Amino acid sequence: MRCLLRAAGLAVGIGLLWCEPLYAQDKPQLFHEAHAAMGSEFTIDIYAPNQETAEEWMQGAFDEIDRLEDLLSNYRPTSELSRISREAAKGPVTTDPETFAFLEKAVELSRRSEGAFDMTVGPLMRAWGFFFNKGRIPSDAELDALRSKTGWQHIQLNPATRTVWFDNGVSMELDPGGIGKGYAVDRVVAFLREQGVRAALISGGSSSIYGMGAPPGEAGWKVNVPDPVHAGSMMTEAILKDTSLSTSACTEKFFIKDGHRYCHILDPHTMHPVEGRLQTTIIAPSTTESDAISTATFVLEPAKAAQMVKTFQRAAAVLVSGDTEHPCVRSVRWPYPLRMKENDCQ
């Protein structure tokens, strides 16, 4: 049975869901569907004239996500990204236009973040056990041996020949985790626009979200951003209209060893899990961009993270660092009221 979301109750994370038969009506109705992909759950809330049209649109969108997973997953040895990881150390690898454009964007975002976002962390994710969700602490010697197998600056791209190679001559594992879901959300948005969809909310794992258009009579899609200190509470409500929101935190993917929590977000420079951060939330024009910025700002020291956000003209941020006893809250161009008090972060 398909589900109908009542617009008055819609808010990502807390919206109420009624499942009931849907009947053709004159005005668009709101439909909801979920789909497992990329190790996460993608959801689409969409206004459509009837159930048949909604199903057609959403199935096409989910097919697009599955296609991208086949293309870009580092968990699948047959993917194009895995092929590049295996072969690019030997010499230039010719790839398809879509994969090349994806890598160009990733390298650009790595450069702009000074490597705080880095797709070459694949070997580090394996070393720390996050690749298969079996956390472990690697030795210093193991990490030192991996240093030569990481570094975004070693990814060389030639637009004229559409080739990729690693100039250090070492095989590196490209990990799309920092922007993969965001990129998939953006591709779904493009697909739905081609179908003539006017209003939809697309979410990848509740952390990579794009609000397309707006629900009838509304300024945009209302999205709740969780409070990283008080579980179950809301830190702020964002209203998305043709814009994206991404959040990075360590509330779901982590492991605990000897009473210490190890976060799945790694600092590419130290090669260790990030510490002293609670949550970063970014608004940006595209979900690919907001995903990368949220990852990078989670890695960077808060003051430097705020400066980085300012280099993206249309980005806004809420950065929460410290710990739950003494949280430090900063915002950059954030246009909505915050329920957590900003402080001087000293």
Backbone torsions as a table, in degrees:
resi	resn	phi	psi	omega
1	MET	NA	133.7	174.8
2	ARG	-77.6	161.2	-174.9
3	CYS	-118.3	144.5	178.0
4	LEU	-111.2	122.4	177.9
5	LEU	-93.6	125.3	175.8
6	ARG	-74.1	125.6	-174.5
7	ALA	-58.1	-35.5	-176.9
8	ALA	-64.3	-23.9	-177.6
9	GLY	-102.8	5.5	-172.2
10	LEU	-78.9	123.4	171.7
11	ALA	-164.1	120.5	-174.6
12	VAL	-53.3	129.1	177.5
13	GLY	97.7	-28.0	-177.8
14	ILE	-132.9	-1.1	-176.2
15	GLY	-61.0	143.3	177.7
16	LEU	-87.5	142.8	-173.9
17	LEU	-120.7	122.1	172.8
18	TRP	-107.0	132.5	174.6
19	CYS	-106.8	122.6	-177.6
20	GLU	-159.6	161.4	178.2
21	PRO	-60.1	141.1	-180.0
22	LEU	-107.2	137.8	-178.6
23	TYR	-122.6	147.2	179.7
24	ALA	-60.2	131.6	177.3
25	GLN	-134.3	163.5	-176.8
26	ASP	-66.4	-43.6	-177.0
27	LYS	-94.5	153.0	-177.9
28	PRO	-59.3	143.2	176.1
29	GLN	-111.4	158.7	-177.3
30	LEU	-96.3	123.6	-179.8
31	PHE	-116.2	153.5	-177.8
32	HIS	-134.9	140.5	175.2
33	GLU	-151.3	151.9	179.6
34	ALA	-123.8	155.6	-176.4
35	HIS	-152.1	129.9	179.4
36	ALA	-84.9	127.2	178.2
37	ALA	-166.1	155.7	176.4
38	MET	53.7	35.7	179.6
39	GLY	67.2	22.1	-175.4
40	SER	-149.0	-175.8	175.1
41	GLU	-117.3	122.4	174.4
42	PHE	-95.7	139.2	176.2
43	THR	-128.2	149.4	175.3
44	ILE	-131.3	127.8	169.0
45	ASP	-110.9	123.8	-169.6
46	ILE	-141.8	140.2	173.6
47	TYR	-90.7	127.8	-178.6
48	ALA	-143.4	157.7	-178.2
49	PRO	-71.1	-23.5	-179.4
50	ASN	-162.2	170.7	-175.8
51	GLN	-64.9	-40.7	-178.2
52	GLU	-60.2	-45.0	179.0
53	THR	-65.6	-42.3	179.2
54	ALA	-59.8	-44.2	179.6
55	GLU	-62.8	-39.7	179.5
56	GLU	-64.4	-45.2	179.9
57	TRP	-64.1	-46.2	-175.7
58	MET	-70.8	-35.8	177.1
59	GLN	-64.8	-40.0	176.5
60	GLY	-62.7	-38.6	179.1
61	ALA	-66.7	-43.5	-179.9
62	PHE	-69.0	-33.6	174.3
63	ASP	-61.7	-38.2	178.4
64	GLU	-65.0	-41.6	177.6
65	ILE	-61.9	-44.4	179.1
66	ASP	-62.9	-38.5	178.3
67	ARG	-63.2	-42.1	-180.0
68	LEU	-67.5	-35.3	176.9
69	GLU	-64.1	-40.5	175.8
70	ASP	-62.4	-32.2	-176.4
71	LEU	-81.8	-39.4	-165.6
72	LEU	-118.3	-0.1	-176.9
73	SER	-73.2	133.3	172.9
74	ASN	-88.4	1.3	173.7
75	TYR	-88.3	-12.9	-177.4
76	ARG	-111.6	113.0	-177.5
77	PRO	-63.3	-18.8	-179.4
78	THR	-88.0	-3.3	-177.8
79	SER	-72.8	159.1	178.5
80	GLU	-65.5	-36.7	179.3
81	LEU	-65.2	-40.1	177.9
82	SER	-65.7	-37.8	177.9
83	ARG	-62.3	-43.5	178.4
84	ILE	-62.5	-44.0	179.4
85	SER	-57.4	-38.7	-178.1
86	ARG	-74.7	-35.4	-166.4
87	GLU	-108.3	-18.0	-170.7
88	ALA	-70.8	-15.2	176.5
89	ALA	-76.1	-21.0	-177.7
90	LYS	-83.8	-21.7	-177.8
91	GLY	158.4	177.7	-177.5
92	PRO	-58.4	134.1	178.6
93	VAL	-113.9	122.1	177.5
94	THR	-80.0	133.3	-178.9
95	THR	-130.1	175.9	-178.2
96	ASP	-79.0	161.0	-177.0
97	PRO	-58.3	-38.2	-176.9
98	GLU	-68.1	-47.1	179.1
99	THR	-63.2	-39.8	179.5
100	PHE	-63.0	-43.7	179.3
101	ALA	-63.6	-38.3	177.5
102	PHE	-61.3	-45.3	179.7
103	LEU	-67.9	-37.0	176.1
104	GLU	-59.1	-44.3	-179.8
105	LYS	-65.7	-40.7	-179.7
106	ALA	-63.2	-43.5	179.6
107	VAL	-66.1	-40.4	177.6
108	GLU	-59.7	-43.8	-179.1
109	LEU	-70.5	-31.9	174.8
110	SER	-64.6	-43.6	179.7
111	ARG	-63.2	-46.0	-177.0
112	ARG	-68.2	-24.3	178.5
113	SER	-97.0	5.3	-177.9
114	GLU	55.6	37.7	174.8
115	GLY	84.4	3.5	176.2
116	ALA	-66.9	-33.5	166.7
117	PHE	-100.3	126.6	-174.3
118	ASP	-150.9	116.7	-178.9
119	MET	-71.3	-10.6	-176.0
120	THR	-88.9	16.2	-179.0
121	VAL	-79.0	4.0	-178.6
122	GLY	-48.2	-50.9	179.6
123	PRO	-61.4	-31.9	178.9
124	LEU	-71.7	-38.7	177.4
125	MET	-61.2	-38.0	176.6
126	ARG	-68.5	-44.0	-176.9
127	ALA	-60.7	-37.0	-179.7
128	TRP	-87.8	1.6	175.0
129	GLY	81.6	9.1	-178.2
130	PHE	-79.5	-19.3	-177.0
131	PHE	-62.4	-39.9	179.1
132	PHE	-116.1	21.5	177.5
133	ASN	55.7	40.2	175.7
134	LYS	-128.0	81.4	-172.5
135	GLY	-58.1	139.4	177.2
136	ARG	-151.4	161.9	179.0
137	ILE	-109.7	110.8	179.7
138	PRO	-73.8	156.4	178.0
139	SER	-75.8	162.2	176.7
140	ASP	-60.3	-38.7	-180.0
141	ALA	-63.8	-39.3	179.0
142	GLU	-64.2	-42.7	179.6
143	LEU	-67.9	-40.5	178.1
144	ASP	-59.0	-37.9	-179.4
145	ALA	-68.7	-23.4	-178.7
146	LEU	-87.8	-12.6	-175.2
147	ARG	-58.7	-36.7	-179.1
148	SER	-72.6	-12.2	-178.2
149	LYS	-100.5	12.0	177.8
150	THR	-132.0	166.0	177.6
151	GLY	125.0	106.6	-177.0
152	TRP	-59.9	-28.9	-176.8
153	GLN	-65.6	-13.8	178.6
154	HIS	-85.9	-5.5	176.7
155	ILE	-84.0	112.5	-179.7
156	GLN	-106.8	133.7	-176.9
157	LEU	-124.9	135.8	177.3
158	ASN	-120.4	101.6	-177.9
159	PRO	-61.3	-32.0	-176.8
160	ALA	-63.8	-38.4	-178.6
161	THR	-107.6	-2.3	-177.4
162	ARG	52.9	50.2	-179.0
163	THR	-118.1	155.7	-179.8
164	VAL	-129.2	137.3	171.7
165	TRP	-151.9	159.8	179.0
166	PHE	-102.8	115.6	-172.2
167	ASP	-76.9	-4.5	176.2
168	ASN	-90.2	-2.7	178.2
169	GLY	68.4	17.8	-177.8
170	VAL	-120.1	136.8	177.2
171	SER	-65.0	130.7	178.4
172	MET	-125.0	148.6	178.4
173	GLU	-100.0	114.6	177.5
174	LEU	-79.3	125.8	-177.4
175	ASP	-115.8	112.9	-177.1
176	PRO	-82.9	6.2	-172.3
177	GLY	-53.1	-34.3	-176.9
178	GLY	-72.7	-21.5	-178.9
179	ILE	-137.0	-2.6	-174.2
180	GLY	-59.5	-47.2	-180.0
181	LYS	-66.5	-40.3	178.8
182	GLY	-62.2	-41.2	178.4
183	TYR	-63.9	-41.5	178.7
184	ALA	-62.8	-41.2	177.5
185	VAL	-60.8	-42.9	179.7
186	ASP	-63.4	-38.5	178.9
187	ARG	-68.1	-35.8	175.9
188	VAL	-64.5	-42.2	177.7
189	VAL	-58.4	-45.1	179.7
190	ALA	-62.1	-42.3	179.0
191	PHE	-62.4	-46.9	-177.3
192	LEU	-65.1	-35.7	177.2
193	ARG	-64.1	-38.2	177.4
194	GLU	-62.6	-28.8	179.2
195	GLN	-82.7	-5.9	-179.5
196	GLY	89.4	13.3	178.6
197	VAL	-67.8	136.5	-178.2
198	ARG	-103.2	-28.2	-176.2
199	ALA	-144.5	123.4	177.6
200	ALA	-158.7	151.5	174.1
201	LEU	-120.0	118.4	-177.2
202	ILE	-113.2	130.0	-176.9
203	SER	-131.3	132.3	173.0
204	GLY	-107.9	102.3	179.7
205	GLY	64.6	21.7	-179.1
206	SER	64.7	2.8	-179.0
207	SER	-112.6	-14.4	179.8
208	SER	-127.6	104.1	-167.8
209	ILE	-128.8	140.7	174.1
210	TYR	-130.9	129.1	175.3
211	GLY	-100.0	112.0	-177.2
212	MET	-99.3	120.3	-176.5
213	GLY	63.3	-148.5	-179.5
214	ALA	-152.0	149.1	173.4
215	PRO	-60.0	152.1	-179.5
216	PRO	-53.5	129.7	177.4
217	GLY	76.3	6.1	-178.4
218	GLU	-114.9	158.5	178.0
219	ALA	-77.0	-22.5	-179.4
220	GLY	173.8	-170.8	179.6
221	TRP	-87.6	127.6	-180.0
222	LYS	-85.2	124.5	-178.5
223	VAL	-126.9	125.2	178.4
224	ASN	-85.0	131.1	174.3
225	VAL	-101.3	122.2	-174.3
226	PRO	-68.3	153.7	174.8
227	ASP	-83.0	119.8	-176.9
228	PRO	-75.4	-8.5	-178.8
229	VAL	-100.3	-43.8	-177.4
230	HIS	-109.5	102.7	-177.0
231	ALA	-57.8	135.6	178.8
232	GLY	86.1	-4.8	179.5
233	SER	-101.5	165.2	-179.1
234	MET	-106.6	133.1	177.7
235	MET	-84.8	-38.3	-179.2
236	THR	-163.7	159.0	174.5
237	GLU	-115.0	125.1	178.1
238	ALA	-104.0	150.5	176.3
239	ILE	-117.0	113.4	-174.3
240	LEU	-103.7	125.8	171.8
241	LYS	-137.2	109.0	-177.3
242	ASP	54.7	44.7	176.5
243	THR	-152.8	170.7	-174.1
244	SER	-120.4	163.0	174.7
245	LEU	-142.6	130.7	177.3
246	SER	-130.4	143.8	179.3
247	THR	-128.4	134.3	173.3
248	SER	-115.2	133.8	178.9
249	ALA	-160.0	174.0	179.7
250	CYS	-119.5	36.1	-177.7
251	THR	-84.6	-16.4	-176.6
252	GLU	-117.1	-41.3	-175.7
253	LYS	-109.8	103.9	179.3
254	PHE	-166.4	168.9	169.4
255	PHE	-137.9	157.0	-179.0
256	ILE	-116.7	128.3	179.2
257	LYS	-132.5	123.3	-179.3
258	ASP	51.9	40.2	175.9
259	GLY	80.5	2.1	-178.9
260	HIS	-108.2	134.6	179.5
261	ARG	-90.0	131.1	178.6
262	TYR	-113.8	120.2	-175.4
263	CYS	-82.2	148.2	-179.8
264	HIS	-76.2	-13.0	177.6
265	ILE	-86.6	118.9	-175.0
266	LEU	-102.4	145.5	172.7
267	ASP	-84.6	113.4	-177.5
268	PRO	-60.8	-23.5	-178.7
269	HIS	-80.5	-46.1	179.7
270	THR	-86.3	-19.6	-178.0
271	MET	67.3	18.9	178.8
272	HIS	-117.9	159.2	174.1
273	PRO	-59.2	144.7	179.3
274	VAL	-69.0	141.4	175.9
275	GLU	-128.7	158.2	177.1
276	GLY	79.1	17.3	177.1
277	ARG	-124.4	144.0	177.5
278	LEU	-109.4	-45.8	-176.7
279	GLN	-169.3	142.7	169.4
280	THR	-127.9	135.9	178.8
281	THR	-127.5	130.5	-173.8
282	ILE	-126.5	137.5	167.5
283	ILE	-109.2	133.6	-179.5
284	ALA	-154.2	167.7	-178.5
285	PRO	-63.5	-34.4	-179.7
286	SER	-125.0	153.6	-178.5
287	THR	-75.7	-28.9	173.0
288	THR	-57.8	-46.2	-178.4
289	GLU	-68.5	-46.9	-178.3
290	SER	-65.3	-34.4	176.1
291	ASP	-61.3	-50.4	-177.4
292	ALA	-64.4	-41.2	-179.2
293	ILE	-66.6	-39.7	-179.7
294	SER	-65.5	-38.2	177.1
295	THR	-65.4	-48.2	-177.3
296	ALA	-63.3	-42.2	-178.1
297	THR	-71.5	-23.0	174.1
298	PHE	-70.4	-33.0	-179.2
299	VAL	-77.3	-42.4	-173.2
300	LEU	-72.1	155.7	170.3
301	GLU	-59.8	143.7	-172.8
302	PRO	-50.3	-45.0	-178.4
303	ALA	-64.4	-42.2	179.1
304	LYS	-69.7	-34.3	176.8
305	ALA	-62.3	-42.9	178.7
306	ALA	-62.5	-40.2	178.0
307	GLN	-64.6	-38.8	179.3
308	MET	-62.6	-44.2	-179.9
309	VAL	-57.2	-38.4	-178.2
310	LYS	-64.7	-20.6	178.6
311	THR	-77.4	-11.9	175.0
312	PHE	-101.4	108.4	-167.4
313	GLN	-57.4	-35.0	-174.3
314	ARG	-108.9	20.1	179.9
315	ALA	-99.2	150.9	174.1
316	ALA	-136.0	157.2	-173.8
317	ALA	-151.4	152.1	163.2
318	VAL	-124.4	122.7	-175.5
319	LEU	-117.2	120.6	-179.0
320	VAL	-119.0	117.8	-178.6
321	SER	-124.6	-170.2	-178.3
322	GLY	84.4	-139.7	177.0
323	ASP	-137.7	177.1	-174.5
324	THR	-68.6	-21.0	176.6
325	GLU	-80.4	-35.1	-178.3
326	HIS	-134.8	70.9	-179.5
327	PRO	-73.1	143.7	176.0
328	CYS	-110.1	122.5	-175.1
329	VAL	-117.7	122.1	174.4
330	ARG	-124.4	151.3	173.2
331	SER	-133.9	152.2	176.8
332	VAL	-130.9	110.7	178.3
333	ARG	57.9	21.0	-176.8
334	TRP	-70.1	122.4	-170.6
335	PRO	-91.5	2.7	-174.4
336	TYR	-120.8	153.2	179.9
337	PRO	-61.0	142.6	177.0
338	LEU	-107.2	137.8	176.6
339	ARG	-89.3	-9.7	172.7
340	MET	-100.1	136.4	-176.9
341	LYS	-77.3	130.8	174.1
342	GLU	-72.5	148.6	179.3
343	ASN	-139.1	179.9	-173.0
344	ASP	-81.2	-6.2	172.9
345	CYS	60.1	27.9	178.4
346	GLN	-90.0	NA	NA
